[in-house]
Amino acid sequence: MQKDRLVFDLLQKELKRQREGIELIASENFTSLAVMQAMGSVATNKYAEGYPGKRYYGGCEVIDELETLAIDRLKEIFRCSWANVQPHSGAQANTAVFLACLKPGDKILGLDLSMGGHLTHGSPANFSGKTYQAFFYGVDRETGLVDYAQLEATARQEKPKMIICGASAYSRDWDYARIRAVADEIGALVLADIAHPAGLIAAGLLNDPFDHCHLVTSTTHKTLRGPRGGIIAMRNDFENPFGLKDPKGNIRMMSSLLDLAVFPGMQGGPLEHVIAAKAVAFGEILSDDFKAYGQQVISNAQAMARAFVDRGYQLISGGTENHLMLIDLRNKGITGKKAQESLDRAHITLNKNSVPFDDKSPFVTSGIRVGVPAVTTRGLKEADMLTIVELIDTVLKNADDQTVIDTVKASVMNLMRAYPLYPELS
Ligand SMILES: Cc1ncc(COP(=O)(O)O)c(C=O)c1O
């Protein structure tokens, strides 16, 4: 590595940045060294188009074992009958599900992007919104909770073929049973995109989407604490209810339509080094330590949410049940953009975020999204959350005062020195 001085130096700088700062981006985490080592392994050298036992290349016998191990561990985590670990990312996992289940022009119903949903759930800027006819539900203006009545009314009126639940900026659990009930009424499939809370679901700390949803997708790099990537899983296999067939015109079970949608439908060779790292992360999730991690994430998020509320911050829905919170800063006289930029200068990293019914553009926003998976991995506990909120509050009240920001930065670096990150790396 040190042979390429330019790249090595940049990676050292990034390691320093990660070590010294407080990482509050809700979709980020720190993997174990073992996960990173698997990613930097010889598996990156291998082409393995196809699936275990059915590859288009020779020499795949070891890779087959590796991918099968990742699949088996994932199935064990979520008690599933089928899983695909090849999607390169969460977006690809969702795309493969759409390809397997829907025809272009079919209707889909998802949570509006501006209310906390994700681009791939039908946004006009995304493949999903360009290919399918997308309808949206939102959250209630008063409670900040998903407006299930609106979801049901739109479902009954538009009769989408797929209802998508899951979000990027929603701090509450989901009523999957209620969504399944209306889906059954209109003959729709339910996709749960659990990219954000997957780790908490794996730890048994939130409602289980597999009990009610036909299909589940996730990223592997957020609360699952694995490498950057995606997965698709199903508890029970079933026949595509809309009569979609494989390229040869045969009726197939959903599991094989999904496999075909990932490869050759949408991707080429799987990233087997990432799949090796997924297997390592899934092994870690199956250990007892992971449940304790999940519990600490929720406990830290709740301690942080209370501390923000005590300081007069307006949390959408008033609090959190998962790993993140969405804060409306309009009563604090600062935009999400300015908050993010000033906090960055103090080495506190988070992202500006639209809040429901926002009057500002997505480039400015009225809010911030704050998440605790990464700081919890570093070992921070409830008392530290109070310190972090105090530091954030100081920055937001003094966003134009570089001296105050420098003092906060020194406190941030001091706090994080007590929680070493990757001490094995120089
Ligand atoms: C709910 C949800 N789905 C899908 C994705 C897409 O994942 P990726 O960035 O890996 O494509 C994200 C990423 O933030 C997400 O929050």
PDBQT file of the ligand as one rigid body, heavy atoms in Angstrom, charges set to zero:
ROOT
HETATM    1  C1  LIG A 501     -34.097   3.183   2.927  1.00  0.00    +0.000 C 
HETATM    2  C2  LIG A 501     -32.916   3.094   2.002  1.00  0.00    +0.000 A 
HETATM    3  N1  LIG A 501     -32.980   2.283   0.941  1.00  0.00    +0.000 NA
HETATM    4  C3  LIG A 501     -31.963   2.165   0.066  1.00  0.00    +0.000 A 
HETATM    5  C4  LIG A 501     -30.804   2.891   0.240  1.00  0.00    +0.000 A 
HETATM    6  C5  LIG A 501     -29.746   2.818  -0.829  1.00  0.00    +0.000 C 
HETATM    7  O1  LIG A 501     -28.611   2.208  -0.427  1.00  0.00    +0.000 OA
HETATM    8  P1  LIG A 501     -27.227   2.418  -1.256  1.00  0.00    +0.000 P 
HETATM    9  O2  LIG A 501     -26.759   3.770  -0.936  1.00  0.00    +0.000 OA
HETATM   10  O3  LIG A 501     -26.380   1.298  -0.737  1.00  0.00    +0.000 OA
HETATM   11  O4  LIG A 501     -27.572   2.223  -2.694  1.00  0.00    +0.000 OA
HETATM   12  C6  LIG A 501     -30.675   3.726   1.348  1.00  0.00    +0.000 A 
HETATM   13  C7  LIG A 501     -29.424   4.487   1.540  1.00  0.00    +0.000 C 
HETATM   14  O5  LIG A 501     -29.322   5.430   2.205  1.00  0.00    +0.000 OA
HETATM   15  C8  LIG A 501     -31.760   3.838   2.248  1.00  0.00    +0.000 A 
HETATM   16  O6  LIG A 501     -31.708   4.670   3.300  1.00  0.00    +0.000 OA
ENDROOT
TORSDOF 0
